[in-house]
Amino acid sequence: MGRDGTILKTTNGGTNWTAQTSGTTNVLNSIYFTDANTGYTVGEIGTILKTINSGTTWTALTSGTTSNLYSIYFKNANIGYAVGC
């Protein structure tokens, strides 16, 4: 889990990791990239964040729920699913 909004990024196969600024202190549970630049992460209290620059910056999206979200998956660049309880 990404406690306190923690997102780590590697660009060398996991040898080194760099913390990214997510803009949230909510727990993050899952991350999914649709291409090299565009990615989404989900977490508690309906948190959904999006990046369009490989995770350098993240923007909050409106999920329409306050339920905790545990996983996210995209069928293609436009159709995605987030699940929670």
C-alpha positions in Angstrom: 0.0 0.0 0.0 1.0 3.6 -0.6 0.6 5.0 2.8 0.3 8.8 3.0 0.0 8.9 -0.8 3.4 7.3 -1.4 4.2 6.6 -5.0 7.7 5.4 -5.9 9.1 5.4 -9.5 12.1 3.5 -11.0 13.6 4.1 -14.4 16.4 1.4 -14.1 14.5 -1.8 -13.5 14.1 -1.4 -9.8 17.7 -0.7 -8.8 16.8 2.8 -7.6 13.5 4.3 -6.6 12.4 8.0 -6.4 9.4 9.3 -4.5 6.8 11.1 -6.6 4.5 13.9 -5.2 1.0 12.5 -5.4 -0.8 15.4 -3.8 -2.7 13.2 -1.3 -2.2 11.7 2.1 -4.7 9.0 1.5 -3.6 5.4 1.2 -3.1 4.4 -2.4 -3.9 0.7 -3.3 -3.3 0.2 -7.1 -1.7 1.8 -10.1 -2.2 1.3 -13.8 -0.5 2.9 -16.8 -2.2 2.9 -20.2 1.0 4.0 -21.9 4.4 5.3 -21.0 3.1 8.7 -19.9 -0.5 8.2 -18.7 -1.3 6.4 -15.5 -3.9 6.2 -12.8 -3.9 5.3 -9.1 -6.7 4.6 -6.7 -7.1 4.5 -2.9 -9.1 5.2 0.1 -12.2 7.6 0.2 -12.7 7.3 -3.5 -9.3 8.7 -4.4 -8.4 8.6 -8.1 -5.3 10.3 -9.4 -4.0 10.7 -13.0 -0.6 11.5 -14.4 0.2 12.4 -18.0 3.9 12.8 -17.5 5.1 9.4 -16.4 4.3 10.0 -12.7 6.1 13.3 -12.2 2.9 15.1 -11.2 -0.5 13.7 -10.3 -4.0 15.4 -10.6 -7.0 14.4 -8.5 -10.1 13.2 -10.5 -13.7 13.0 -9.2 -14.7 9.4 -8.6 -18.2 10.0 -7.5 -17.8 7.7 -4.4 -16.4 7.8 -0.9 -15.8 4.1 -0.9 -12.3 2.8 -0.7 -11.0 1.8 -4.1 -8.6 -1.2 -4.3 -7.8 -1.9 -7.9 -7.9 -0.1 -11.3 -7.7 -1.5 -14.8 -8.0 0.0 -18.3 -9.4 -2.0 -21.3 -8.0 0.7 -23.6 -7.0 4.4 -23.3 -10.6 5.5 -22.7 -12.4 2.6 -20.9 -11.3 1.9 -17.3 -12.6 0.2 -14.2 -12.0 0.8 -10.5 -13.3 -1.5 -7.8 -13.7 -1.1 -4.1 -16.0 -1.6 -1.2 
